[in-house]
Amino acid sequence: MIKFSKQRKTIIAILLLSLCLSLLSCGSKDEVSIPPTTPAAGGIFNKFFPKKTGDADIVFIQEKSGFAEAKLKKSGKEVATLSIADIVGRSGAADKFNSMTIAGYPAAQSGSQGTALLVKNRFQVQVRSKDDGFTADDRRQWLEKFDLRGLENLK
């Protein structure tokens, strides 16, 4: 049997206690959340856009890192653009979302022709009018057609 001095026993006890506390503080990987630093790939957003309905057609026009955009056409005429942008790393980009809510998400006007909302304090979903007949109410309705809950669960 190995004999340790009282001082060594204390040091070993402290080290074992430190190790146990370190392991306990780590938790499972599901509990640990590391903030992302790079935007999501643009193509991943397409599945969250509204689906084609009636005379409305969705035509995807751009995908790049952190961004996807589509044209909204009705009866062949472009009436609006729809987009999702990952604003991670863009300091202050979420600050404007404090004037209203849409579908329970913070929202804001984006100039005179745009309405946007913020999902998970990270994803800006926007509808911009391209036709004078496409109103703020129309923009709001189309924002609600996005799969916002799905986008909220995007990791």
N, C-alpha and C positions, 0 to 999 in steps of 0.2 A: 504494500500500500504506500502511496506517495504522501509524504507529509509536506504540507504547505505552512508557511508562517502566517500569522494572523494578518499581516499586511498584504500578502499575496492573495489570501482568501478574499479580502475586501476588494482588491483590484479585480479579481476574477468575477466576483458577484456583481460589481459595477458594470463590467464589460458585458456579462450575460444579460443584465437588466437593460442596458442600452440597446443591445441587439434585439431583444424582445420588443421593446418600445418602438424601435425603428420598423420592425416587421409589422407590428400592429397599425402603425400610422400609414403604411402604404395602402392598405385595403385592397380591394379587388380592382382590376383594370377598369371595370365599369364605373367605379366611384371616382376615379382620377380623371380630371378634365384638364387637358392642356389646350390653351387657346390656339387656334390655327393662326398661321402667319402668312400663308399663301392662299390666293383665291382658288376656289374650286374650278374644275374644267368647265368651260361653257356648255359643252354638249350634254352634261349631266342635267341641265335645267330644262331641256325640251319636254320631258315627261310631265312637268308641272304646269305647262301652259294649258289654257283652255282647249277643249276639243272642238272640232268643226261641228257647227250646228246650223241647221236650216240653210239660209242663204249666206251665212258667214263662213269664210274660208281663212284658215291660218297658214301663212306661207313663211317658213323660216328663212331668214336672210343673212344672219350673221351669228357665228359662234367663235369666241376667242376666250382666252383664260379669264375666268371670272365674269363672263357676260354672254347672254344669248338674246337674240331679238327676232321678232316675227312681224310681218305685216298682217293686219286684219282687213280683209276685203269683204265687201258686201255687194252682191250683184256685180262682181268684177271690178268694183271701184275701191281703191285704198281709202279707208276711213280713219285708221289709227295704226300706231305701232305698239307692240307689246314687248316688254323686256324684263329680264331678271338680271341683276348685277350683284356680285359678291363684293361688299364694301370693306372686307377685312383689310386692316392696315391703312385705311384711308381716314386719318384722324379728323374728327369733326363731322364726318359724312352723315352720321345718324342724328346729329343735333337738331335738324330741321323737323323731325318727326314728333311734333308735340302739339299740333294745332287741332287735330281731329282723330277719329278712329274709323276704320273700315273693317268690317268682319272681325272686330275685336283686336285689330292690330293698329299700332300708331301709324298715322298717315299725314300727308301734307300735299298742298298744291305744289306743282313743279312748273313755275312760270304760268302763263295764261292758258296753255293748252295741255298741261300734264297733271296727272294725279298719281301719287306713289304711296306705297305703304311699306312698312319695315317688318320683316319676319326674323325673329330670333336675334334681333339687334345686329343682323349681319346681311340679310338678303333684301335688296331694294327691288320691289316689284312695281313696274310703272306702265301706265297706259297714256299715250300722247295722241291727241286728236290731230288728224291730217285733213279733216273735212269740217267745215263750219257747222254742219248738221249733227256732228258727233259731240254731244254735250258732256258736261261734268257728270251728270247722272249716268250717261252711257259708260263713261270711264269707270265710275264706281261699280256699276254692274259687271263690267268685264274684269275688274280686279277681283271681284268675289268669285268669278268662274275659274280662277287659277286654283291649283291644288295647294292651298296655303298650308294645310296640316301636313301634307307630304313633305313640302319644302321645310317646314319646321323640324321635321324628323331627320332631315339630311345631316349626315355626320361628316 
